[in-house]
Amino acid sequence: MPGSGVGEGGGGASSAVTVRSLGNAPRRVHWGRPGGMGRRPPTRRASMWCNVSPATLRSLPSLAMPRPLTLLLNVAHALDHLFLLIFATAVATIALEFGFARWEDLMPYGVGAFVMFGLGSLPAGRLGDLWGRRRMMLVFYFGIGAASLAVALTRNAWQMAAALTLLGTFSAIYHPVGIPMLVQRAKSPGATIGVNGLAGNLGIAAAAIATGFLVQWIGWRAAFVVPGLVSIACGFAFMVLAPHETEPPAACARKAGVDLPAPLLARVFAVMTAAAASGGLLFNMTTNGNSQLLAERMRGVVEDPATLGTLLAVVYAVASLAQVVVGRLIDRMPLKRLYLSVALMQVPLLLLAAQAQGWWLYAALIGVMVLVFGAIPFTDAMIVRYVDDRMRSRVAGMRLTVSIGISSLAVWLLGPAVKAAGFSTLMLALAGVALLTSAIVSWLPGEAAVAEARASAARAPVGAD
């Protein structure tokens, strides 16, 4: 099939030859397994890191990414979210050591990490497509690990702000680089994104429980040192297991059948970015505020920091399963209908959480986080569905720069907002944000409109570009 880089059916002789050559490609590039070396594939189209369709991967499972490498990419997602939430989880203890009377006054010093998490996504995505995703993932593992160790060495709030900003810069690499790398060889992209989302949210759960215990037993500095060393160790493992790229994704042949007309693609990008920004506000406000929300609303019921951390970890662990379910549903259901349902269900649960206390608050919080986490796979699924792999990292980077740049304001606003108005008002405002997300998603083109646009493009003359 011309331009696709892989035979996707049709039964013709040239298609069969292409598939056979690609089928042998994994044996010609060393995947970190014995016997994996050999002569190069006959054409650049057979590059191990170039995009292959899910249909081809289902018929030729040997082309799929090896499980150890998939595991490392998922662990990287867990580490990415873990690092970003250590500060929010330990902020009360750090505030006391740095001489702050209230944790809310120290919270704004962490905003640099989340600003760079957004702004850094654009250059990270560009480098991922044009320089190579393997190289960028190595920068991620070693860079974020070293930055975490630097945070542990800080002695005042401004030093911590600088170190957290550096940590956020390296954390920006994963989403525009790691996720496109993971779905390059995914048989079921939705399910793969769902499992990857589960890994990321388990990192959030680990931040809650591990930070709580490390702060109580050793001190807050250990909460940064331990995952920093883990990340560096993962970097060495990735260096051994991940094959070198023969060419960056931007140099690969175009995959057939994914292009949309420019106006429709612009509409998808606008919806994707706006929904991710409003959804990011929900995500950042809740994940950064839940620790203090539980401490306030569970007072008199549970007050031990380690126990509260465990309860919060349970919330995140349960909510993480939602991404696996949603990921599988994305492969089977119309994306717009599913996304809209998840966004709308957030509203009543946020209204309940605004007023609830004790165990009722805990139950409402589980429901809220199930739906907040359940909404996460949709933006990555839209990129996989509508954007060719050659430029997925750049598109993801542009989307993340805008959406996270806006939603990172949540970290800066959280402390002052709670101090001025309390958690009840904050949760009511978040219910309004969830309603806004629903309105944005309703503008997403439906499956019929996308199919018709692609059919029209297919009928257009070859030179009509």
Residue, then its C-alpha position, 0 to 999 in steps of 0.5 A: m500500500p503506497g505511503s503506508g509503510v505497511g501492507e494493510g490488506g488487499g491481498g495484492a502481491s506487493s502488499a504481501v511482500t511488504v508485510r513479510s519484510l516488516g514481519n522480519a524487521p523485529r529480528r533485524v533490530h536488536w530489542g535487547r534480546p539475544g539473536g536480535m541483531g542482523r542486517r538492516p531492513p531493506t527499506r526505511r519503511a521497515s524502521m522498527w519505530c515507524n508507525v504500523s496500523p493496529a490491524t497489521l499488529r493484530s495479524l502480526p503480533s511479533l511486530a508489537m512492542p516487547r512487554p519489558l519496554t512497554l512496562l518501562l514506558n508505563v512506569a515512566h508515566a507513574l513516576d511523572h505524576l508521582f514527582l509532580l504530587i510529592f510537594a503537594t502531599a508533603v507541603a504542610t510538613i515542608a511549610l513548618e520547616f521553612g517557617f510558614a504558618r500555613w501550608e497555603d502560603l507555601m503552595p504558590y512556590g510550586v507553581g513553576a513545576f506545573v507551568m513548565f510541565g505545560l510550556g516544556s511540552l512544546p519543545a519536548g514534542r518537537l524534539g521527540d518527532l525530529w530528534g527521536r523519542r528514545r533519546m528524549m525518554l532517556v533525558f526524561y528518566f535521568g533529568i527528572g531523577a536528578a531534579s528530584l534529588a536537587v529538591a531534597l537539597t533545598r533549604n528555603a522556599w525560593q530554592m525549592a521553587a527553582a528546583l521544582t521548576l527544573l523538575g517540572t521542565f523534565s516532567a514535560i517530556y513524558h506525555p508528548v513523547g512517551i505516550p506516542m512512543l507507546v501507541q506506535r505499536a499498539k494493537s488496541p490504542g484505546a486499551t493501551i492508553g487506558v492501561n497507561g493512564l492506570a499506571g499514571n494514576l497509580g503514580i498519583a496513589a503512590a505519591a499519596i501513600a509513599t510520601g505520607f510514610l516517608v515523611q512520617w518515618i524519615g522526613w520529607r527529603a526522603a520523599f524526593v530522594v527515593p523516587g529520584l533514585v528509582s527514576i535513574a535506575c529505570g533510565f539505565a534499564f531503558m537504555v539497555l532495552a530500547p533499540h536505537e531509532t534508525e530515523p526519527p518519527a518525522a522521517c517515517a512514511r505517512k500512514a494512509g487513511v488518517d488525514l482529515p480536512a484542515p477545517l475539521l482537524a482544526r475543530v478537533f484540535a480546538v475541542m481537544t485543547a479546550a476540553a483538556a484545559s478545563g479537565g486539567l483544572l479539575f485534575n490539578m485542583t483535586t489531586n493537589g487539594n485532596s490531601q488537605l480536603l481529607a484532613e479538613r473533612m475527616r477531622g475527628v474521624v481520622e487524623d493520622p497523616a499516614t492513615l490519611g495518605t493510605l485512604l487517599a491512595v485507595v481513592y486514587a487506586v480505585a479511580s485508576l481502574a476507570q481509565v482501563v475501562v474507559g480505554r477499552l470502551i473507546d475502542r468500541m463506542p463513539l468517542k463523543r458520546l462516551y466523553l460527554s457522558v463522563a463529563l456530565m456525571q462529574v457535576p452532581l458528584l462535585l456538588l455532593a462533595a461540596q457539602a459532605q463531611g466524614w465518610w460521606l465526603y470520602a465516598a463522594l471523593i471516590g466518585v469524583m476521582v473515578l470520573v476525573f481520571g476516567a476523562i483523561p484518556f480521551t485527549d490522547a485517544m483523539i490524537v491517535r485517532y485523528v493525527d498521523d504518528r509522524m507529528r503526534s508528539r508535536v500535536a500533543g506538545m502544542r495541546l499540552t502547552v496550551s491546556i496545561g499552561i492554563s490548568s497549571l493556574a490551579v496550583w497557584l490559585l489553590g492555596p489562596a482560594v481555599k484560604a479565602a473561600g474554603f473547600s465548599t466554594l471551591m468544589l462548587a466552582l469545579a462543578g461549573v468547570a465540569l459543566l463547561t467541559s461538557a459544553i466544549v465536548s458537545w462541539l466535537p464532530g461525530e463519527a458520521a461527520v468524520a467518516e464523511a470527511r474522510a470519504s470526501a478526501a478519498r474521492a478527491p483527485v490525487g494532486a488536489d493537495 
